[in-house]
Amino acid sequence: MCGRFANQQESVAAWDEYFDVPMPISVREEIVLGYNIAPTQMIPVLTADSLNGNDGRKWLAARWGMIGPWVKDASDISSKFATFNARSETVSEKATFRGAWSAGRRCVVPAIGYYEWQKTENGKQPYFVKNCDASAPLFFGGLYEPARDDIPASCTIITVPASDTMTQLHHRMPLVFGTEIVVDSWLDTESFDGHLNTLSWHAVDKAVNNTRNQGISLIT
């Protein structure tokens, strides 16, 4: 699964250049950037819609944790349901996700890596997972619901069975991309060629367990 990840302020300019889609100031002001991003926070997602310019691409600020289409009022939004991940095997069936899936509301979530925990004799040990090529970008495949009335846009990150190399850490992993070509394929909704397997991980300090903790020391 993917319940915590990292991005950083310095990455925004790189994302703008990489996709040639500037992130609006309104989105920048709404999102959370840092080394300990958690569900329910507002995060940047790149969407593709034929009504948008830039080949349909558009940045949105979206709540991490999909808000079901039946929610009619912001006061009804609940964080007790784990909708920040959607299993690839059932995403087309679950009521929370199937509308976005069938409508092709795909998105990508930019990151520099994510955290995974492993049970040990001394409690859960956090690990930071990143691209083997430290200079290469990392993006998660997801789905989103647009904003409506007083309900914010929301998103989920899709998870898949772990690759052979990642099974040592966890039996599942996020749908991860490392090149613009594969991102294009995902956003296209007509085709998809697979996800990135060249990931590496290392143990990090348990300070990451507390979402109030931030800083680059969490990933080193």
C-alpha positions in Angstrom: 0.0 0.0 0.0 1.0 3.6 0.0 0.0 5.6 3.1 2.7 8.2 3.3 5.0 9.8 0.7 7.4 12.7 0.2 7.6 15.6 -2.2 9.3 19.0 -1.9 8.9 22.6 -2.8 12.0 22.5 -5.1 10.2 19.9 -7.2 7.4 22.2 -8.4 9.6 24.0 -11.0 10.9 20.6 -12.2 7.4 19.3 -12.7 6.4 22.4 -14.6 9.3 22.0 -16.9 8.9 18.2 -17.2 5.3 18.3 -18.3 5.4 21.9 -19.8 2.3 22.6 -17.8 2.8 25.4 -15.2 1.2 24.8 -11.9 -1.3 27.7 -11.2 -0.6 29.9 -8.1 -4.1 28.9 -6.8 -3.0 25.3 -6.8 0.4 26.0 -5.2 -1.3 27.9 -2.4 -3.7 25.0 -1.6 -1.3 22.0 -1.7 0.9 20.6 1.0 4.5 20.0 0.1 7.0 18.2 2.4 8.7 15.0 3.4 5.8 13.4 5.3 2.6 13.7 3.3 -0.4 11.9 4.8 -4.0 11.0 3.8 -6.6 13.9 3.9 -3.9 16.5 3.0 -4.3 18.5 -0.2 -1.8 17.3 -2.8 -0.9 18.2 -6.4 -2.2 15.9 -9.1 -1.9 16.1 -12.9 -5.0 15.3 -14.8 -5.8 14.9 -18.5 -9.1 16.1 -20.0 -10.0 16.9 -23.6 -11.6 20.2 -22.4 -8.2 21.4 -21.0 -5.4 23.0 -22.9 -1.8 21.7 -22.9 -3.0 18.4 -24.6 -5.6 18.2 -21.9 -3.3 18.4 -19.0 -4.2 20.3 -15.9 -2.9 20.6 -12.3 -5.4 20.2 -9.5 -5.2 20.5 -5.7 -6.9 17.3 -4.5 -7.6 15.8 -1.1 -5.7 12.6 -0.7 -8.5 10.2 0.0 -11.3 9.8 -2.5 -14.6 11.4 -1.6 -17.5 9.2 -2.7 -20.0 10.7 -5.3 -22.8 10.2 -2.7 -21.3 12.8 -0.4 -23.4 15.9 -0.8 -22.0 18.2 1.9 -18.5 18.9 3.1 -19.6 18.2 6.7 -20.3 14.6 5.6 -16.7 14.0 4.5 -15.3 11.2 6.8 -11.6 10.2 7.3 -12.5 6.9 8.9 -12.7 5.1 5.6 -9.4 4.3 3.9 -9.9 5.6 0.4 -6.4 6.9 -0.1 -5.5 3.7 -2.0 -7.5 1.7 -4.5 -6.6 -1.9 -5.4 -6.1 -2.4 -9.1 -8.0 -5.7 -8.9 -11.2 -4.1 -7.6 -11.0 -0.5 -8.6 -13.7 -0.9 -11.3 -16.1 -2.5 -8.8 -15.8 -0.5 -5.6 -18.5 2.2 -5.3 -16.1 4.9 -4.3 -13.9 4.4 -7.3 -15.8 2.8 -10.2 -17.4 6.1 -11.4 -14.0 7.8 -11.8 -12.6 4.6 -13.3 -15.3 4.2 -15.9 -15.2 7.9 -16.7 -11.4 7.8 -17.3 -10.6 10.3 -14.6 -7.0 9.2 -14.2 -4.3 11.3 -12.7 -0.7 11.2 -11.7 0.7 12.1 -8.3 4.3 13.5 -8.3 6.6 12.4 -5.6 10.3 11.8 -4.7 9.4 8.6 -3.0 7.1 6.9 -0.5 7.3 5.1 2.9 6.6 1.5 3.7 6.7 -0.2 7.1 7.9 -3.7 8.0 7.3 -5.5 11.3 10.4 -6.3 13.3 11.2 -7.5 16.8 11.6 -3.8 17.8 8.4 -2.6 16.3 7.6 -1.4 12.8 10.6 -0.2 10.9 9.9 2.5 8.2 11.7 2.4 4.9 11.9 5.0 2.2 11.3 3.8 -1.4 12.6 5.8 -4.3 13.7 5.5 -8.0 17.0 3.7 -8.4 18.0 6.7 -10.5 17.9 9.4 -7.9 17.8 12.2 -10.5 14.7 10.6 -12.3 11.2 11.6 -11.5 8.6 9.4 -9.7 4.9 9.5 -10.3 2.0 7.4 -8.9 -1.0 6.4 -11.0 -4.3 7.4 -9.5 -7.9 8.4 -10.0 -9.6 11.7 -9.0 -13.0 13.2 -8.5 -13.5 16.9 -9.5 -14.6 19.5 -7.0 -18.3 20.2 -6.6 -20.0 22.9 -4.6 -18.2 23.0 -1.3 -16.6 19.6 -1.7 -12.9 19.7 -2.7 -11.4 17.6 -5.5 -10.1 14.3 -4.2 -7.9 11.5 -5.4 -6.7 8.0 -4.6 -3.4 6.2 -5.5 -3.8 2.9 -7.1 -1.9 -0.1 -5.7 -0.8 -3.3 -7.5 0.8 -6.6 -6.4 4.5 -5.9 -5.6 7.1 -6.6 -8.2 9.6 -9.4 -7.6 12.1 -7.0 -6.0 9.6 -5.2 -3.8 8.0 -8.3 -2.3 10.9 -8.4 0.2 9.4 -5.2 1.7 5.7 -5.5 1.2 3.2 -7.6 -0.8 1.7 -4.5 -2.5 3.1 -1.3 -4.0 1.7 1.9 -5.6 1.3 2.0 -9.4 4.6 3.8 -10.1 5.8 5.5 -13.3 9.3 6.9 -14.1 9.0 8.3 -17.6 6.8 10.8 -19.4 6.0 8.2 -22.0 4.4 5.8 -19.4 2.6 8.8 -17.8 1.2 9.7 -21.2 0.1 6.1 -21.6 -1.7 6.1 -18.3 -3.4 9.5 -18.8 -4.4 8.5 -22.3 -7.0 6.0 -20.9 -6.8 4.1 -24.2 -3.6 2.2 -23.4 -1.2 1.4 -20.6 2.1 -0.3 -20.8 3.2 -1.1 -17.2 4.8 0.4 -14.2 8.3 1.1 -13.0 10.2 -1.7 -11.3 13.6 -0.1 -10.8 13.0 1.0 -7.2 15.3 0.9 -4.2 14.7 1.4 -0.5 16.5 2.0 2.7 15.6 2.1 6.4 14.9 5.6 7.8 14.3 7.1 11.3 11.0 6.2 13.1 10.4 10.0 13.4 8.4 9.6 10.2 5.8 7.8 12.2 4.6 11.1 13.5 3.0 13.2 10.6 4.0 16.4 12.4 7.6 15.7 11.7 9.1 17.1 8.5 12.5 17.7 6.9 14.9 15.9 4.6 16.3 13.9 7.5 13.2 11.7 7.3 14.3 10.3 4.0 18.1 10.0 4.6 
